Amino acid sequence: MNNVLIAFLETIQIVITIYMWIIIISALISWVRPDPYNPIVRTLRSLTEPVYGFIRKVIPTTFGMIDIAPMIVLLILIFLNNLIARYAF
């Protein structure tokens, strides 16, 4: 396989992994009452809310007080990461 394609796919895997950590951190922060004016909280929300909003339009994700949108996004990202890993190697 072409080395450029492998490098591109590895870069995509790194980006997916970083975004997965962003989602995990955002979900953990949502369990406490974060300051909405904190720059870190605002950055995390601006990175995750567009994806959550799209998922919430397609699938109802609220069950009582629990929002499972982060889990759905994480499952999709894990699937994509595994798909790329199988294709590249």
C-alpha positions as CSV (number, residue, x, y, z in Angstrom):
1,M,0.0,0.0,0.0
2,N,1.1,3.5,-0.7
3,N,3.1,5.1,2.2
4,V,1.2,8.4,1.8
5,L,-2.1,6.7,2.2
6,I,-0.9,4.8,5.3
7,A,0.3,8.1,6.8
8,F,-3.0,9.7,6.0
9,L,-5.0,6.9,7.6
10,E,-2.8,7.0,10.7
11,T,-3.3,10.7,11.0
12,I,-7.1,10.2,10.8
13,Q,-6.8,7.5,13.5
14,I,-4.9,10.0,15.8
15,V,-7.5,12.7,15.2
16,I,-10.3,10.2,16.0
17,T,-8.5,9.2,19.2
18,I,-8.1,12.8,20.3
19,Y,-11.7,13.5,19.6
20,M,-12.7,10.4,21.6
21,W,-10.8,11.8,24.6
22,I,-12.4,15.2,24.1
23,I,-15.8,13.5,24.3
24,I,-14.8,11.5,27.4
25,I,-13.5,14.6,29.2
26,S,-16.6,16.6,28.2
27,A,-18.9,13.9,29.6
28,L,-17.0,13.7,32.9
29,I,-17.1,17.5,33.3
30,S,-20.9,17.4,32.7
31,W,-21.3,15.3,35.8
32,V,-20.3,18.3,38.0
33,R,-21.7,21.8,37.7
34,P,-19.1,23.4,35.5
35,D,-18.7,27.1,35.2
36,P,-20.2,27.9,31.7
37,Y,-17.8,30.9,31.3
38,N,-14.7,28.8,31.8
39,P,-12.7,28.8,28.5
40,I,-12.0,25.1,28.8
41,V,-15.7,24.2,29.3
42,R,-16.6,26.5,26.4
43,T,-14.1,24.9,24.1
44,L,-15.2,21.4,25.0
45,R,-18.8,22.4,24.4
46,S,-18.1,24.1,21.1
47,L,-16.2,20.9,19.9
48,T,-18.8,18.4,21.0
49,E,-22.3,20.0,20.8
50,P,-22.5,20.2,17.0
51,V,-22.0,16.4,16.8
52,Y,-24.3,15.8,19.8
53,G,-27.0,18.0,18.1
54,F,-26.8,16.0,14.9
55,I,-27.1,12.7,16.8
56,R,-30.0,14.0,18.8
57,K,-31.9,14.9,15.6
58,V,-31.5,11.4,14.2
59,I,-31.9,9.3,17.4
60,P,-33.7,10.2,20.6
61,T,-30.9,10.1,23.2
62,T,-32.5,11.3,26.4
63,F,-33.7,8.6,28.8
64,G,-34.9,10.3,32.0
65,M,-32.0,12.4,33.2
66,I,-29.3,10.5,31.2
67,D,-28.2,11.7,27.7
68,I,-26.5,8.8,25.8
69,A,-25.4,11.0,22.9
70,P,-21.7,10.8,24.0
71,M,-21.9,7.1,24.2
72,I,-23.4,6.8,20.7
73,V,-20.7,9.2,19.3
74,L,-18.0,7.1,21.0
75,L,-19.3,3.9,19.5
76,I,-19.4,5.4,16.0
77,L,-15.8,6.7,16.5
78,I,-14.6,3.3,17.7
79,F,-16.2,1.6,14.7
80,L,-14.6,4.1,12.3
81,N,-11.2,3.7,14.0
82,N,-11.4,-0.1,13.7
83,L,-12.5,0.1,10.1
84,I,-9.6,2.3,9.3
85,A,-7.2,0.0,11.1
86,R,-8.5,-3.1,9.2
87,Y,-8.2,-1.2,5.9
88,A,-4.8,0.2,6.4
89,F,-3.1,-2.9,7.9
